[in-house]
Amino acid sequence: MEKRKIIIDCDPGHDDAVAIMMAGSYEGFEILGITVEAGNQTIEKTGHNTLNLVQYLGINCPVALGKGIPLKRKPMNCAEIHGKTGLDGFTFPELTIDFDKRDAVELLFDLLKANKKVTIVPTGPLTNIAKLLLEHPEVKKNISEIVLMGGSMGHGNVTPAAEFNIVCDPEAADIVFNSGIKVKMLGLDVTRKVLVLPEIIEKMQGISNKVSDLFVALMKFFNKTQKKIFGYDGGPLHDPATIVSLINEDVVKFQYMNVVIDVTGGPSYGRTNCDRFNYLHQKPNAWVATDINVEKYWEEIEKGLRRYSK
């Protein structure tokens, strides 16, 4: 079987961590590299978290830092959910690996120049990807699709209108959605359905390997802050939906539609305006997730964690 070449662009983050766990264990992927963005915490902290994850999971690929500065707006993060480190709840072994000498855009460019039919999987703000497309538009031809977690057809989770990853850098999202590249958007409409309820944590605890132990520790902290902020009994595990949708195409349903990013700076700044019913008769530019099979989602998460026992 020919492996799918992927690049992960992330801001770990508890749900990013599980996305990386899933990607790292799946034999159908060749992870070319991981680039890091600010978002769930500062770029220094999300970078440190990414190195910890890569080392702990035994993933052999370059990791490169972005600049951590949105195209226009001021940086923002989500410490109230992800804690002081951005990945509170687990103590990793001492780091013995380091970042690639290239920055995120340079690494993305080099990897895409050397590879064709690459899937980019962003699970954080889209700044790195937008900068790549602005500085090196010639690499578009080597990107088969961008499968991202972000946005919403309905309500946001930071403002009434906007989802966190998009509102962190709406101008970057606008560039990505209008790039002409195939975009798949997995937003809050589906990710709010996959809650890490206590029974999920208990089931994964029964796997009893070092990665399931990591999952359980992280999710217990994640659930504590989600309960405090949103009142959820189980936090929505957003980011792994991207990876799961690539592993098993039956898990997520998509609809092709026009998506416009609100970059006006008003109360709906960062909203993904998804014209599901084609009211405006504009050309579709994104495949938007409309439904998710919750049972199959958790089956794939469990399989991913169990693969580390082999």
N, C-alpha and C positions, 0 to 999 in steps of 0.2 A: 504494500500500500504506500502510495506517495504521501509523504507527510505534508500537512498544511504549514506553511511558513508564517509565523506570527511575530509581531512586535507588540509588547505591552507598554502602554503609557499610563502611569498610575500616580497616586498620591496617598500611599498607605498610612492610616486607615484600615479599620477592622474588616470591612467588606472587600476592600482591595486585596487584603491578605488572603482571604479565602479564594478570590479569583486566581491569585498566583498559585496557591496550593493546587487548585484544579488544573491549571495549565501545566504545572510542573510534573504532574503524575500521568498525564494523558499521552499515550504512545503515538497518537496520531498527529501530534504537534512537533514542529521544530521551532523552538523559541530562539529567534535570532538575537534578540536583545531586549532590554527593559530600560525605558526612559522614565524620568521622574519629574513630577510637577508639584508645586505647592498647592495646597487646597485643604485637606483635612488637618494639616498642620503646616508649619513653615517648611521651606525647601530643605533646610538642614535636617529637620526631624523626619520628613517623609523619605529623604534620601537614606538616612541612617536606618530607618525601618525597612527599606527595600533591601539594603545589603544584609541585614539580619535575616530576612525571609529567604533570600537567595542562598545564603550560606546554610541556614538550617534545613532547607528543603533539598539541598544538593543540586541546584540548578546551575548549569555551566553556561553562562552567557555574560556579555558585557552589560554593565549598568552605568548609565550616564545621567548626570544632573542637568535639569533645565535651569533657567535663571530665576524662576519663581516670581516673575513680575508680569501681570496681565498686560495686554496690549494698550489699554486706556485707563481702566478703573484702578482703584487702590486694591492691594491684596486683601483677602479675607481668609479666615480659616474656621475650623469647627471643633475647637478644643473641648467644648461642652459635651460633645458626643464621644470623641476619640481620646480625650485625656491629654495630659501634659506632654506626653511623648508622641501622641498621635496613634499609638498602638499599645495603650495601657492594658495590663492584665496578665502579662507573661514576661518572664525574665529570660532573655536569650543568652547563649554562650558568648564569650568574648569574640569580637570580630577579628578575623585574620585576612579578610579580603578588602579590596578598595574599589573606588569608582574607576571607570575608564577615563583616560586623559581627555577624551573628547567631551564636549558638552552635548546635551540631548539632541539638538538640531544637527550637529555634525555627525553624531552616531547614526541618527535616522537617515541622513543623506547617504552616508557610506554603505549602510546596510541595504538601502533601496537601490543604490547604484549597482550593487553586486548581486541582487536577487530580483526575480520577477514573481508576479502573482503573490504578493505579500498581503496578509490581512493585518491591519493595525487595530489594536483593541485598547481604546482609551477608557479608563475607569475614573478619571478625574477631569479637571478643567482642560480645555482643548488648546491651551496656549502653545505648547510645543509643536503640535500638529499644524496649527495655523502659521506659525513662524516658518516651519519647514516649507509649506506650500507657497508662502510669500517669497522666500529666499531661493527656493529650488523647485519651481513649478514643473521642471522637466521630469521629476521623479513620479509624477502622477500616473504615468503609464505603467509603472511597476507596482502600483497599489491596486489589488483586486477589490478590496472593500474596506471600509472603516466601520467597525462594529462597536458602538459606544454605549456606555451607560450615562444617561442624562436626559433632562427635559421631562415634559409631561403634557398629555393632551388635556388634563384636568388642572387640579390645583398644584401649587408648588409646595416645597417643604422648608423654604427660607423666607419667602414672601408669599402672599396669596397667589401670585402668578408664577413665580420662578422656582425651579429646582436648583440645588446647590451647585452642581458641576457646571451648569450653563451660566448661572448668574455670576460665578467667579470671574468669567471672562466672556461676556456675550459677543463681543466683537470677534473673538477667536472662533466661537461657534458659528457665527454668521459666515465666516470665510470657509469653514469646513463644509457646512451644509450647501453652500453655493459653489463648491469646487468642481462639480461635475463627476466626482468620484462616487461610487455606490456607497451610500451611507445607510446603516441600520441603526436605529435609535431604540434603545430599551429604556423606557422612562418609568416614572413612578406609577403609571397605570398598571404595570405588571409587577414591578418590584415590591410594591406595597402589599402584594398578595403572598409573598414568600417570607413569612415571619419565623424567626428562630424561637419558636415556643419552647418551654421547658422540656417537653417530651422529645423534641428534636435533639436538644443538647444531651439528654439522657441516652438516647439511642446512639448518638455518635460517640459518647463516652465508652460505650460497650465495645468499640473497635479496638481500643487499647493499643495504639501505636503512638509514636512520638508526634505525629502530625495531628491525629485526633485529639491528643492531649493539648496541643497548641490551639486547635479549633475550640475546644471546650473552654479553655481559660480565656481566650479572647472574647468568645460569645457571652460568657457570664458577665464580663465587664461591659460589653456592648449593650446587653439587655438592661443592665442597671441604669445606664445613662439614657437609653431610649424610654424607659419607664418614667424616669424623672422628668424628661423634657416633653415627651409626647403622650405618655400614659400607656404606651404599648406593653403588652405582656411579653411580647417577643419582638425584637428589632427586625425591621425589614432588611433582608440580606441582598442589597441592590446589585453590587458589582459582579458577582459570579454569574448572574444571568447572561452576561455577554459570552462567557466561556462555555456555559452549559448549552446555549443556543447553537454554538459551533460544534459541540460534541454530539448533540442529539437534536436534529432539526425538528423533531416532533414536539419539543417542549414549548416553544414559543411561536405564536402566530403573528404574522406581520401584514400590514396593509400599506400599499404604495400611495403616498399623498404629498401634497405640497406643505413644506414647513418653513415658516418665516421666523427668524429670531428678532425679538424686539430689542433694538439697540437705541431707542429714543431717549432713554434715561429717565423716563417717567415712572409711575407706580407699577407698570408691568415690565419694567426693564429686566431682560433676561428670559422672558416668557418664550416658550416654543409654541407658536401659533400653528397648530396642526389642522389643516383643512380636510378632515376625515370625510366629509360629505360633499367635497368639491364645490362649495358655495361660490368661490371666487374664480373658478375655472382657470387656475394657474397650473403650469406644468409641474407634475410631481418631482420631488428631488430627494425623497428619503423613504425608506421602508420603516414604518413605525410599529413597534410591538403593541398589539391590541389585547392579547390574552396570553396566559401562561398556565401550563398544567402543573399545579403545585405538587401533586404526588410524584410525578416524573422528575420534577426539579430536585426534590430531596433525595430521590433514588440516585440521581447522578452525583449529587454532593457526597452521598454515602460511598458510592463506588470510587469516587476520586480519592477520598480519604483512605479507603481500604487498599487502594493500589500501593500505598506507601508501606504496606506490610510485606510486600513481596520481596 
